[in-house]
């Protein structure tokens, strides 16, 4: 009897299955410190924003923190699953944050904002320079003329140091995961693949997600911002105000529309 050859199922869309456990998986992130840094950027550049749009907002952790600090927040993320978690979080905390699903490349959000944020290397998920340009152009329709756009990226040295040929895993009563990371220098692509197993109602369910991020040269992103009509106010190393370089693990960019 001939056995039919089987192939592994195609990976799910990024964050579609990870969303319910994302906050637990990322519990090591100090979001309050990150919010402090964002506020210090506002102060450094004399910005006093009231209305803030967060792109790639994920499960809404940062939006909720900033909402608690008095900002009027709107959040957008490409993942419907992550937005569902964010909406529930806002509901549980009795926060009036508008969360919506949408791709920041297409910028399907309306309104006028004093600042726009895109944090935790979410820009790295944009795989083509042309799509970054499209996102920057779309941003002009929602960012006030004197507003700030703050975003961060991970660098090649970060991938080589911490995410090349790395495996980590965790297990508890409800789920387990194995994350395998590899950096492909020829294409400057960071690949993180999750093998996820959930235990629900006495049943076991397994799936996987493949995440790919483009690792851009630090200077090239600043150049794209300028070519898209933005003034680059700073490129900062990590959570400091030291000038960033290719030796930085994370770089924060602060830009505003050129007047």
N, C-alpha and C positions, 0 to 999 in steps of 0.2 A: 504494500500500500504506500503510495507516494504521499508524503507529508507536505502540506502547503507551507511555503516559507513565509514567516511572519516578520514584520518590520515594526520597530518601536514607533509608538504614536508620536505625531508631530508635537513639538512643545507648545504649550499654551502661550497666549499673549503675556508679555511681562506684567506682573502684578495682578493678573486676573485671579490666580489661585493663592498667591502670597499675601494678598491684602488682609485677610482675617488675622494673620499672625505677624504681620509686618512690624507693628509697634513692639511686639515682644522680641522679635529677631534683632531689631535696631535699638533695643533699650539702653545700649551703651552710649548712645549719642546724647551729648549735653545740649539739649535744645535751648535751655534758658541762657546758657553762655552764648549760644549762637545769636539769640535775640538781643542780648546785651551788645554784641558786636555790631549787629545791624543798626541798633539805635546810636552807637558811637559813630557809625558812618554818617547817619543823618546829622548828628551834631557837628561833625568835622566839616561838612559841606553846607552848613547853615540851613538845612532842610527841616521843615516842620510839617511833615505830611499828616493828613487826616485820613484820606482814603487810599488804601493800599490794595493792589492786586498781586496775589501770589500765583505764579505759573508753576505747573508741576507740583501742586501743593500736597500730593500724596494723601495721607490719612488726616491731614489738617492739624497736625500737632503745632507747627509754627504759627499757623493762622489763629489758632485758639489762644496761644500765649500772647501774641500781639493784640488780639482782641481784648484780652484781659488787661492789657496795658493801655487801653484807651483808643486804639486805632480802629477805624471802620474797615473790616477785612472782606475781601472777595477772593475765593479760591477756585482754581481751575486745574483739572488734571485729565490726561488722556484716558486713564483707566476708570471705567465705570465702577469697578469693584472698590477701588481706593476711595472714590468719591462717596460711595455708599457708606463706608466706614466713617469718613469725615462728617457727613451729614448727621449720622447717629451720634457722633461725638458732640457736635454742636447742639443737637437736641437735648442730649443728656445734661449738658452744661448750661442749658437755657441761653445759648448765645445766638445772636441774629446774624450769622455769617452766611452769605450766599455762596454755596458750592455748586459748581457745574462741571459737567464732563465736556472736554474739548481739547483739540490739539493746538498747542501754542504756535505751531508753524502757520496754521490757518487763522489764528486769533479770532475765534468766534464769540468774543465777549464784547459787550458794549459798556459805555460809561466813560468817565473821566477820572484819572487817578493821579495822585501826587507822587506816588512811587510804585514801582513794579519790582517784584522780587522773583528770582528763580534760583533756588538753593539746592544744596546737596548734589552737586555735579549733574544736575538734570540736563543742562545744556549738552553734556557729553552724549546724551541719547539721540541728539540730532546728528545723523550720520553724514550729511552732506553740507558743504559750505553754502550751497544755494538755498538750502532750507533755513540756515541761520540768517541769511540775508532776508528771506521772506518773513521770518519771524520779526526781525528788527524793523522791517518796513511796516508790518502790521501793528507793531507796538506804537507807531506814531499816531495811530488812530485813537489810542486810549490813554497815552501818557501825556500829561500836561507839558507845556513847552519848557517849563523850568523844573520838571520832575526828574527824579533819579531812577535809573534802572540798575539794580544790583544783582549780579549773578556770580556764581563760582564754578570752577571746573577742577577736575583732577588732572594731574600731569603724567607725563611718561615715567618720570622717576618714581612716582607713587605706584604706578602699575608694576614696574620692575622690582620695587622694594617689597611690596606687600601683597600683590595680586597676581603673581606669575607662578604657575604650577603650585597653587595653594589649594588645600582642601580643609574645610571645617564642617562640623556637623553638630547637631543637637537633637535631643529626644526628650519628650515628656509624655504624659499620659494621653494627650489628645493629638499630638502630631510629632513628626520627626522630619528633619531635612538634612541633605548633604549638599554643600555648595562647592563646586569645582571652578577654580578661576585660572585663566590663562591669558597672557598678553601676547598678541601677535604683532611684533614690531614692524614687519613688512607692510602691513596695512594700518598700523597704529590703531588697532582695535582691541579693546578689553572685552573678554568674554567671561561672563559669570553664569553658570548653569546650575539651577536648583532642581534637585530630585526631592519631591515633597510627598509625604505619606500622612494621611489623615485617618483618624479612628472616629467614626461617627455612627452612633446607633448600633454598636456592636459589629460594624462592618469596616473593612480596611479599603482605603481608596488612595491610589498613587497617581501622580502626575509630575510633569516637569515644566520648567520655564527656562528659556534662554534669553539672557540679557546681553546686549551688545552696546558698547559705547565707543565713540570715536575720541581718541586722545589728540587734541589739537596742540600745536606749538603755541606757547604763551603769547609771543609777539604776533602771531597770525590772527588770533582772535581780536586783539586790539586793532589791528589793521582792518579787519572786517567791520568792526564798529565804526571806525572813521569813514570807511568807504560807504557805509550805510547812512551817513549823515549825523553821527553822534560825536560828541567831544568825550574823550577818555580822561576822566578826572583822576583815576588812579588804578593801578593793578597791584594788589597787595598780597604779600606772603601770608598764607594761613589766616589767622585771626589777629593780625597785626596791621600796622601801617608802614611796614618796611616794604620796599619795592620788591615785587615778585621776580622770579627768574625760573629757568628750567630746573633749578635745584629745589624749588618749592614743591611741596606735596599737594597743596591746594592753593588756588589763586582766586581771590575775589576781585571782580571788575566793578568799577563804579563809572557809569556813563550818563550823559544827559543829551537831549537833542541839541545839535549845534544851532546857535542863534544867528 
